[in-house]
Amino acid sequence: MTTAPHPLAPEWLAARESTDDLEAKLFPADTARTTEGELTLGGIPVSELAASYGTPLYVVSENDFRARARGFREAFTAAFAPDTEVDVFYAGKAFLTTHAARWAAEEGLNIDTASGGELAITLAAGVEPARIGLHGNNKSDAEITRAVELGIGRIIADSVDEISRISAIASQLGRTAKVMLRLTPGVYASTHEYIATAHEDQKFGLSLTPVPGTQTEAANPYLGSPAWTAVEQALDTPGVELIGLHCHIGSQIFEPAGFELAAGKLIGFLARIGASRGVVLPELDLGGGHGIAYTEADHPRPPEDIAQALAAAVREACTEQGISIPRISIEPGRSIAGPAGVTLYTAGTTKDVVVQDGITRRYIAVDGGMADNARPVLYDADYSAVLADRRVTGEHILSRIVGKHCESGDIVVRNVYLPPAVTRGDILAVPATGAYCHSLSSNYNYLTRPAVVAVRDGQAQVLIRRETEEMMLARDTGYP
Ligand SMILES: *Cc1c(COP(=O)(O)O)cnc(C)c1O
C-alpha cells in the first residue's frame, strides 16, 4: 500500500506509513527507537523525560553538540593547514547556557556573544575572556567598558562611531582593545542562492561603497566608504588594536559560493589596507550561517565540503592579491546547536478542519507553541515531527501541529504526516530545535518557559530549570 500525497501537502513532503521512518539527518546522532517503538534521546525513552521534567521540554544531546563543535574545528583546521590556523567561535546566541558554553570551550571553540547578558553567561561558565568575542550593532558604554576591562579576545566594531567610543573607553582605562571591523561585502546568502549587490540596506556593518560626495582616488576604490573611514580611524586612534576584518553574510546557507565571494571581497579590502597603509591585518572572520536540515527537503553539506571550498577560495584570493593568508575564524551557531536539540510536546485537542470541499487538514494542538519556538512565526520556518511515545504503522495523514497561544499563526509544524491515531496524551517530538528556540523563547500568554535537559549516555541533566508561576510573579511588583 502506498499513501497518495495529500492535495494540501507541499511537494517535498513524502507520505509516511510508519513511525519507524525516522529521518536520521533531522535528529541527534544518538536518537533511536526501542523495540517497542518508543523514541529514545541519548539513550533515554521520551516518556521518561516527559514524566520527569514535564512538557514542553527542550532536550539537547550533549554528545551530538560536542561532535558537531569538534567537527567544525577539525574540518576547518584541516582544510586551511598548513597555511594558517582557524579559530571557531561558537555563536552563543543560537543556544547559550553555562553548560553549553563549557561544552563548546572544552571542544576547543571560542565563544561569540552579542550582548552584556550573553557575555555574563559565558563568563559565568568560566570561559577565559581571551576566548570571547563581543558583537552588536548598538553596544552600550557599559558593554564596551566591561569587554575592555576583561580584555576579551575581540570586539567586533559595527560602526565608525563605535570605534571612537571604544578608543575613549580603552584610553580612559589605560587599556588597548582588540578590534575587528564588521564589513558588509555586498553579498547576501540564504539557502541555495546568494545575491551580490553594490549597495547595502541593513543595520549591520560597514559598507565598502563610498558615500556620495566624498573624495575619490583611482588607486583606492574604497576611499570615502564607511569601511575605509573605520579602518583609518581604528589605525590612528589610541586604545584600539585593529586585528582584522569580519563579515557574516546570512543564515541557513547550504552552498559555499556566497562565502567564497565574500571572502574574496574582504581579502581585496585587506590587500588595499596593506598597500595604502602598510599594515597587514592578521585576521579574517568569515562568519556563520551554515545551513542545517529542518525538514527532509534540506540537504546540508558536511563541514568538510564548506571548509575545503572556502580554503581554496581564500588561497586563490590571497595569491591574486599577493598577500599572505590571514588567520581565519568562523562563527557557526545553528549548525552546532540546532540538530542537537529536540522539543517534546504533549498532544491535546485534535480537529479535522475542512479547508476546501472534500479536503480536510488535521490540526493537533500541543502544550507549547510560539513562545517556545518563535521561528515559524518569525521566519515562516518549516519543521518536522514524529509521534514519539509509540510505534504506529499504516497510512499517515497530513497534519498541522499548532500551539496553545492566542494567535492563529501559532504554528509549530505546518505540514507533517502523522498517524491518525495521534491523540491527547501522546508525545510528539520536533527535531532540529536546538538553536534559536530556547534563546528566542518568551512568556507570551504567561506560559512558563520550558526546562532544558541535556541527555548523554543514558543520563539526563537539567541545564535550565522549568520556569514556574512563582518565578514569573517575582517580577510583578503587585505581588506581595
Ligand atoms: C547569528 C550570527 C552567527 C551565527 O549564525 P548561525 O546561522 O546560527 O550559524 C554568526 N555570526 C554573527 C555575527 C551572527 O550574528
The ligand as a Gaussian input file, in Angstrom:
#p B3LYP/6-31G(d) Opt

LIG

0 1
 C       23.906000      34.891000      14.344000
 C       25.316000      35.080000      13.959000
 C       26.100000      33.974000      13.685000
 C       25.583000      32.551000      13.699000
 O       24.647000      32.315000      12.700000
 P       24.100000      30.812000      12.524000
 O       23.098000      30.922000      11.428000
 O       23.493000      30.422000      13.807000
 O       25.281000      29.965000      12.174000
 C       27.427000      34.174000      13.375000
 N       27.951000      35.435000      13.342000
 C       27.209000      36.523000      13.605000
 C       27.833000      37.852000      13.550000
 C       25.866000      36.386000      13.919000
 O       25.144000      37.474000      14.157000

